[in-house]
Amino acid sequence: MESESHSSSGDDRLCTTTDEGVAIVEGLAHSEKILYGNILWEGALSLSKFFATSPVAPNLKGKSVLELGAGTGLVGLTMARLGARSVCVTDNQPELLPLMEKNIQANGLSESVSARLLDWSNNESCIEGIDLVVAADVLYEHDGSHFCGAVARQLQREGQEAFVANHHNADRCQATLGFIRSALKAKLRVERLEDCHGHSLGSLKLPRAGGPFSGG
């Protein structure tokens, strides 16, 4: 994905404008902990591009969207730019909330996009009225089961779908494989998204229905 990058507001934070016209300010390194979500990752860029260009991407007009593990908020902001009625970008790291809010304001999307904390380990953490769930670059450690539980809690009615993208790392794929196993156990139908040439988009589609894993 081509993008334009420059420093933000005189500090050393990188500001990137994507092909979809979304401006993203990346966060500074935290002094006491590692924050993976304060920078852009390949999965978020790819999933944003999918919704903007793929003929098989869902129509976002009038849709309500939840982004899990949003980090900078790129995917959710892109979906708002593409016409989603309302978007809630969430993360379980409180240090990322100001960054998400900054990016919402930078794109003038405060009327349709909100940011909040959401803890995947909380079994009560379900947001009502969601049509689509999206997540990118969240499967990099552990076995993926906590994330799968968070997705499954949101997919409670017919017609809801989740789209998940993760940059490939052959040395650290256990979280992705664990997530797929947990999704199948939860009776979610898992599909690999492909382009018109049959190439993987690096994303998974999870409709709220039982069925076999397709796409390999």
Disulfide bonds with the S-S distance in Angstrom:
none
